[in-house]
Amino acid sequence: MKKVVTIGEILVEIMATGIGDGFLEAIPLVGPFPSGAPAIFIDQVAKLGQPCGIIGCVGDDDFGRVNVERLRRDGVDVLAIAVDPDRPTGSAFVRYRADGSRDFVYNIRHSASGAIAPTAASAALIDAADHLHVMGSALSSPGLVAMIRTALESVRSRGGTVSFDPNLRKEILAAPEVREALDHVLSHTDLFLPSGDELFLLSEATDEAAAVRDLLGRGIRTIVVKKGAEGSSCHDAGGSCSAPAFPVEEVDATGAGDTFGATFVTGWLRGIAPREALVLANAAGALAVQRRGPMEGTSTRAEIEAFLSRQTPKEPA
């Protein structure tokens, strides 16, 4: 099977146990939970039995060890995760608000994740990759952008494929260097995985169908739009299809989009029909939101199938 590789931040998440507006007083917390969008993504790929690895950096501390051991246990190639003796592992403190939105306090840029750099191990992993998954969170770091450009050229030169989950805010896109990096990645993307309105950050179209036509016209082979509670849709040269979401009780939405993306990418690489891949990915996302902790909800194919056997999803209108 094709080997999937990603590059980016590995961190721990520490969560407030109650709903509130922030961290201006002492409150109960739970964690640390293994986290980081690329790490969640690659853990789900591994849980589905796909060969995979991640290039990242953690501190020489328990937060780093809890991440590396989780990824290794679940089947991820962790040889290209460097250990920085001077910087701590990245962290994110999270609190949910009453309306479902979240407050975050991050330490990424000045953590070990901010020190990701090429190594012999990262070069070897890129050389072994058949598919590269790019996370938009990496595009605000010039060093990571350079590594991603090198990886894109290497993977594509061997006939490999690329998927891209933008996960970008408009204010980040305002930086010229970020926009340039995004356009470069998009020009090499085979499978594009925007969430909701992210589709329109990259196209001047005002409706989904027109935006899809625009992006497919740029050479992207497949576009999958994640819509949360409204399900998901897939568009390619063969047409479009959609799949509804599964109604579940949400405990923690962090990482659900990464879990969805990993499940769809794995199905896409295995040649699973788009509608079936959407259903599997929606189910993986539904399983993810029911567990506290961003990586706690990753799932195996057997767990996804068991979930689906208990569900009767509503049909799309």
C-alpha positions in Angstrom: 0.0 0.0 0.0 1.0 3.6 -0.6 2.9 5.3 2.2 1.4 8.6 3.5 3.7 11.3 5.0 2.9 14.6 6.6 4.9 17.4 8.2 4.1 19.7 11.1 3.3 20.4 14.7 3.0 17.8 17.4 1.7 19.1 20.7 -0.4 18.3 23.8 -3.8 19.6 24.5 -5.0 20.4 28.0 -8.7 21.1 28.4 -10.9 22.9 30.9 -13.5 20.5 32.4 -16.2 23.2 32.3 -17.7 25.7 29.9 -16.6 29.3 30.3 -15.1 32.4 28.6 -11.4 31.8 29.1 -8.6 31.3 31.5 -8.8 34.3 33.8 -9.2 32.3 37.0 -8.0 29.0 38.4 -10.1 26.1 37.0 -10.0 22.3 36.7 -8.1 21.0 33.7 -7.7 17.5 32.2 -4.9 16.3 30.0 -2.3 16.1 28.5 -3.9 14.7 25.4 -1.7 14.0 22.3 -2.6 16.5 19.6 -1.5 18.7 16.6 -3.5 18.6 13.4 -0.8 16.7 11.4 -0.4 14.2 14.3 -4.1 13.6 14.6 -4.3 13.1 10.8 -1.5 10.6 10.6 -2.6 8.7 13.7 -6.0 8.1 12.0 -4.2 7.0 8.8 -2.2 4.5 10.8 -5.3 3.2 12.7 -6.8 2.4 9.3 -3.8 0.2 8.5 -2.1 2.5 5.9 1.7 2.8 6.0 2.5 6.3 7.2 5.0 8.6 8.9 5.3 12.1 10.3 8.1 14.7 10.3 8.0 16.8 13.4 9.8 17.8 16.6 9.0 17.4 20.3 10.8 18.4 23.5 12.8 16.0 25.7 9.9 15.9 28.1 6.9 13.8 29.1 4.6 15.8 26.7 6.8 14.8 23.8 7.0 11.2 25.0 3.3 10.8 25.4 2.9 11.9 21.7 5.6 9.7 20.3 4.5 6.7 22.2 0.9 7.1 21.1 1.9 7.5 17.4 4.3 4.6 17.6 1.7 2.3 19.3 -0.9 3.1 16.6 1.5 2.3 13.8 3.0 5.6 12.7 6.6 5.7 11.5 8.1 8.1 14.1 11.8 7.9 13.1 11.6 11.4 11.6 10.3 13.0 14.9 13.3 14.9 16.2 13.8 15.6 19.9 14.9 19.1 20.9 16.8 19.2 24.2 16.3 22.9 24.7 12.6 23.6 23.8 9.5 22.2 25.3 6.9 20.2 23.4 4.1 22.4 22.0 0.9 22.9 23.9 -2.7 24.1 23.5 -4.9 25.0 26.5 -8.6 24.8 25.4 -11.8 26.0 26.9 -15.3 25.7 25.4 -17.7 28.6 25.4 -21.4 28.3 25.9 -22.1 28.7 22.2 -19.7 25.8 21.3 -16.8 28.1 20.2 -13.4 27.6 21.8 -10.7 29.7 23.5 -7.1 28.5 22.9 -3.8 29.5 24.4 -1.1 28.1 22.2 2.6 27.6 22.5 3.8 26.4 19.1 6.1 28.9 17.5 8.4 29.0 20.5 8.2 25.3 21.2 10.0 22.3 19.7 7.5 22.4 16.9 9.0 25.8 15.9 12.3 24.0 15.5 11.3 21.5 12.8 14.2 21.3 10.3 15.5 18.9 7.7 17.3 15.8 9.0 18.6 12.6 7.5 15.6 10.8 8.9 13.2 13.3 7.4 14.8 13.0 4.0 14.6 9.3 4.1 10.9 9.4 5.0 10.2 11.8 2.1 12.1 9.5 -0.2 9.8 6.6 0.9 6.6 8.6 0.5 4.0 7.8 -2.1 1.6 10.5 -0.9 2.2 13.8 0.9 -0.5 15.4 3.0 -0.1 19.2 3.6 -1.7 21.0 6.5 -2.4 24.7 6.2 -1.0 25.3 9.7 2.5 24.7 8.3 2.3 27.5 5.8 2.9 30.3 8.3 6.4 29.0 9.0 9.1 29.8 6.3 11.1 26.8 7.4 8.2 24.4 7.1 7.2 25.9 3.7 10.7 25.2 2.4 10.5 21.6 3.6 7.0 21.2 2.1 8.3 22.5 -1.3 11.1 20.0 -1.3 8.7 17.2 -0.3 6.2 18.2 -3.0 8.9 18.1 -5.7 10.2 14.7 -4.5 6.8 13.0 -4.2 5.5 14.4 -7.5 8.7 13.5 -9.4 8.1 9.8 -8.5 4.5 9.9 -9.7 3.1 10.3 -6.1 0.1 12.4 -5.1 -0.6 15.3 -2.7 -3.6 16.2 -0.5 -4.1 19.6 1.1 -6.2 20.7 4.0 -6.0 24.5 4.2 -7.3 25.1 7.7 -6.4 28.8 7.3 -8.0 32.0 8.6 -8.4 35.1 6.4 -6.1 37.1 8.5 -3.3 34.6 8.0 -3.9 34.7 4.2 -3.3 38.4 4.3 0.4 37.8 4.6 1.9 37.8 1.1 4.3 34.9 1.9 1.5 32.7 3.2 -0.6 33.4 0.1 2.3 32.6 -2.2 3.0 29.3 -0.3 -0.7 28.4 -0.5 -0.9 29.0 -4.2 2.2 26.9 -4.7 0.8 24.0 -2.7 -2.5 24.3 -4.4 -0.9 24.1 -7.9 0.6 20.7 -6.9 -2.6 19.4 -5.1 -4.5 16.3 -6.3 -7.0 16.1 -3.5 -8.2 19.3 -1.8 -10.1 19.2 1.5 -11.5 22.6 2.5 -13.9 23.1 5.4 -17.0 25.1 4.6 -16.2 28.6 3.5 -12.5 27.8 3.1 -13.6 26.8 -0.5 -14.1 30.5 -1.2 -10.9 31.7 0.3 -9.2 30.3 -2.8 -11.7 31.2 -5.4 -13.5 34.4 -6.4 -16.7 32.4 -7.0 -19.7 33.0 -4.8 -21.3 29.6 -4.8 -20.0 26.1 -4.2 -20.6 24.8 -7.8 -18.8 27.7 -9.4 -15.9 27.5 -6.9 -15.6 23.8 -7.6 -15.5 24.3 -11.3 -12.8 27.0 -10.8 -10.6 24.8 -8.7 -11.0 21.7 -10.8 -10.0 23.8 -13.8 -6.7 24.5 -12.1 -5.7 20.8 -12.2 -7.0 19.6 -8.8 -8.4 16.1 -9.4 -10.8 15.8 -6.4 -12.4 18.3 -4.0 -14.0 17.3 -0.8 -15.9 19.9 1.2 -16.3 19.3 4.9 -19.5 20.8 6.3 -19.7 19.6 9.9 -23.2 18.8 10.9 -24.4 19.2 7.3 -22.2 16.3 6.1 -19.8 16.5 3.2 -19.5 16.6 -0.6 -17.1 15.3 -3.2 -16.5 16.7 -6.6 -14.3 15.4 -9.5 -14.3 15.0 -13.2 -16.9 12.2 -12.9 -19.4 14.4 -11.1 -20.5 15.2 -7.6 -21.9 13.3 -4.6 -22.7 14.0 -1.0 -23.3 12.2 2.3 -25.1 13.4 5.4 -23.6 13.7 8.8 -24.5 11.3 11.6 -26.3 12.8 14.5 -24.3 12.2 17.7 -23.7 14.0 21.0 -20.7 16.2 20.6 -18.2 16.1 23.5 -15.1 17.6 21.8 -14.9 18.6 18.2 -11.1 19.3 18.1 -9.5 17.0 15.6 -12.7 15.7 14.0 -11.9 17.4 10.7 -8.4 15.8 10.7 -9.9 12.4 11.4 -12.4 12.9 8.6 -9.6 14.0 6.2 -7.4 11.0 7.0 -10.2 8.6 6.5 -11.1 10.1 3.1 -7.5 10.3 2.0 -6.9 6.6 2.9 -10.1 5.6 1.0 -9.1 7.7 -2.0 -5.7 6.1 -2.2 -7.3 2.7 -2.1 -9.7 3.5 -4.9 -12.9 3.4 -2.8 -15.8 5.0 -4.5 -16.3 8.7 -3.5 -19.7 8.3 -1.9 -18.5 5.3 0.2 -15.4 7.2 1.2 -17.5 10.2 2.3 -19.7 7.9 4.5 -16.6 6.3 6.1 -15.1 9.7 6.7 -18.3 11.1 8.1 -18.5 8.1 10.5 -14.9 8.6 11.6 -15.6 12.3 12.3 -18.8 11.4 14.3 -16.8 8.9 16.4 -14.1 11.5 17.0 -16.4 14.2 18.4 -17.8 11.8 21.0 -14.5 11.5 22.9 -12.7 14.1 25.0 -9.2 14.7 23.6 -8.3 15.3 19.9 -6.6 12.0 19.3 -8.7 9.9 21.6 -11.4 9.6 18.9 -9.3 8.1 16.1 -10.7 4.8 15.0 -10.0 1.6 13.1 -12.0 0.4 10.1 -13.7 -2.2 12.3 -14.8 0.5 14.7 -16.1 2.6 11.9 -18.0 -0.3 10.4 -19.5 -1.2 13.8 -20.6 2.4 14.2 -22.2 2.4 10.7 -24.0 -0.8 11.5 -25.9 1.0 14.3 -26.8 4.1 12.2 -29.5 5.1 9.8 -28.2 8.4 8.3 -30.7 10.7 6.7 -30.5 10.8 3.0 -29.4 14.1 1.2 -32.2 16.3 0.0 
